C-alpha cells in the first residue's frame, strides 16, 4: 500500500504535528461578527450599487470625460498604426528638411521686420526672405511627397494617396522640429526603414 501513496503524504508524523497551529493560535485567528447578516434584498442592492454606482453630476462628468479621452486615444493610435502613416513618418524622419527650421527662421524674419523702424531697408530684406524661404519649403515638400508616393506604391499593396490627408500630415510633420514631433521619431536620419 505504501507504494501507491504520493511522496508528499509520507511525511513523518512529527512534521505534520508541527504544521498545525497550536490551539491558542487558532483562538486568536477567529473573528467576531460585528453586524447581522444582510438580507437577500440588501445584498442584491449593495451588489448592484457596486456594479452601477449612483454618481453625482460632477463624478458622472469626470467619468464621461475619461471615457471620451480613452476612446480618442484608441482611435488616434489606430489611425497612426496604419502602414501608410508609419511609412510617411519614417520617410520624413529619415531625411533632412529645410522645413524643420521654419519656426526659428520665421522668428528671425519677424524680428527683422520689427527692427525696420530703425533700418527701413530691412523691410525689403525680411519680406523677400520670408517668400524665398516659403518657396524653398514648398519645393522641399513636393520632392519629399514624390519620394514618399513612389516608395508607398512599391511597398503598400492597394495604396491610394487620394483622400487620406497624407500630404497635410507630411507638411505638418516636416514643419515641426524633430524633437517635438508626435508620435516621436523612430528612425534616425540617414537610417534605412
C-alpha positions in Angstrom: 0.0 0.0 0.0 2.8 2.4 0.7 3.8 2.2 -3.0 0.6 3.9 -4.0 0.9 6.9 -1.7 2.4 10.1 -3.0 5.6 11.3 -1.6 4.0 14.4 -0.1 1.7 12.4 2.2 4.6 10.2 3.5 5.9 13.0 5.8 6.7 11.9 9.3 4.0 12.4 12.0 6.1 15.0 13.9 6.3 17.3 10.8 2.5 17.1 10.4 2.0 18.0 14.0 4.4 20.9 13.7 2.5 22.3 10.7 -0.8 22.6 12.6 -1.1 25.7 14.7 -1.5 25.4 18.5 -5.0 25.9 20.0 -4.1 29.3 21.4 -3.1 30.5 17.9 -6.4 29.2 16.5 -8.3 31.1 19.1 -6.6 34.4 18.1 -7.5 33.9 14.4 -11.2 33.7 14.9 -13.1 36.9 14.2 -16.3 38.0 15.8 -19.2 39.1 13.7 -19.9 42.8 14.2 -23.1 43.1 12.2 -26.1 40.9 11.4 -26.1 39.0 8.1 -27.7 41.3 5.4 -31.0 40.1 3.9 -31.1 39.0 0.3 -32.6 42.2 -0.8 -29.9 44.3 1.0 -27.2 42.1 -0.5 -28.6 42.5 -4.0 -28.9 46.2 -3.6 -25.3 46.5 -2.4 -24.1 44.4 -5.3 -26.0 46.5 -7.8 -24.6 49.6 -6.2 -21.1 48.3 -6.7 -21.8 47.4 -10.3 -23.7 50.6 -11.2 -22.9 53.2 -8.6 -25.1 56.3 -8.2 -22.9 59.2 -9.1 -23.2 62.9 -8.6 -23.2 65.1 -11.7 -19.6 66.1 -11.1 -18.5 62.4 -10.8 -20.5 61.5 -13.9 -18.9 64.3 -16.0 -15.5 63.1 -14.8 -16.2 59.5 -15.9 -17.6 60.6 -19.2 -14.6 62.8 -19.8 -12.2 59.9 -19.0 -14.2 57.6 -21.3 -14.1 60.1 -24.1 -10.4 60.6 -23.6 -9.7 56.8 -23.8 -11.8 56.5 -27.0 -10.0 59.3 -28.7 -6.6 57.9 -27.7 -7.5 54.5 -29.1 -8.8 56.0 -32.3 -5.6 58.1 -32.6 -3.4 55.0 -32.1 -5.4 53.0 -34.6 -5.1 55.7 -37.3 -1.4 56.2 -36.6 -0.7 52.5 -36.8 -1.8 52.3 -40.5 1.1 51.3 -42.7 0.9 54.4 -45.0 1.2 56.7 -42.0 4.0 54.7 -40.4 5.9 54.8 -43.8 5.2 58.6 -44.1 6.6 59.3 -40.6 9.7 57.2 -41.3 10.2 58.8 -44.7 10.1 62.3 -43.2 12.2 61.4 -40.1 15.0 59.7 -42.2 15.8 62.8 -44.2 16.9 66.3 -43.5 14.4 69.0 -44.4 14.6 72.8 -44.8 11.1 73.0 -43.3 12.3 71.7 -39.9 13.8 75.1 -39.2 10.6 77.0 -40.1 9.8 78.3 -36.6 13.3 79.7 -35.9 13.6 81.2 -39.3 10.2 82.9 -39.1 11.0 84.3 -35.7 14.3 85.8 -37.0 12.5 87.3 -40.0 9.7 88.7 -37.8 12.4 90.2 -35.5 14.0 91.9 -38.6 10.6 93.2 -39.6 10.2 94.7 -36.2 13.6 96.3 -36.4 12.7 98.1 -39.6 11.7 101.1 -37.6 15.4 102.0 -37.3 16.6 100.4 -40.5 14.0 100.8 -43.3 15.9 98.7 -45.8 15.3 95.6 -43.6 11.7 95.6 -44.6 12.6 94.6 -48.2 15.2 92.0 -47.0 12.8 90.4 -44.5 9.8 90.2 -46.8 11.9 88.8 -49.6 13.5 86.4 -47.1 10.1 85.1 -46.0 8.9 84.5 -49.6 12.1 82.8 -50.6 12.1 80.5 -47.5 8.4 79.5 -48.0 9.1 78.8 -51.7 12.1 76.6 -50.7 9.9 74.8 -48.2 7.2 74.2 -50.8 9.8 72.7 -53.2 11.2 70.5 -50.4 7.7 69.2 -49.5 6.9 68.4 -53.2 10.2 66.5 -53.5 9.6 64.5 -50.3 6.0 63.8 -51.4 7.1 62.4 -54.7 9.7 60.2 -52.9 7.0 59.0 -50.4 4.4 58.2 -53.1 6.9 56.2 -55.1 8.0 54.3 -52.0 4.4 53.7 -50.8 3.3 52.4 -54.2 6.2 49.9 -54.1 5.7 48.8 -50.5 2.0 49.0 -49.7 -0.5 47.0 -51.7 -3.6 48.9 -52.9 -2.1 52.2 -51.8 -4.2 55.2 -52.8 -2.8 58.6 -51.7 -6.0 60.5 -52.6 -8.4 61.5 -49.9 -6.2 60.4 -46.9 -4.9 63.8 -45.9 -1.4 62.4 -46.1 0.1 65.5 -47.8 -1.2 67.7 -45.0 0.2 65.3 -42.4 3.6 65.3 -44.2 3.7 69.1 -44.3 2.8 69.3 -40.6 5.5 66.7 -39.7 8.1 68.5 -41.8 7.4 71.9 -40.3 7.6 70.6 -36.7 11.0 70.4 -35.2 12.3 66.9 -34.8 12.3 67.0 -31.1 8.6 68.0 -30.9 7.1 65.5 -33.4 4.2 63.4 -32.2 4.4 60.4 -32.4 8.1 60.6 -31.7 10.8 59.8 -34.3 11.7 56.1 -34.5 14.1 56.3 -37.4 17.4 58.2 -37.2 18.5 60.5 -40.0 20.0 58.6 -42.9 18.9 55.2 -41.5 17.0 52.6 -43.6 13.5 51.9 -42.6 
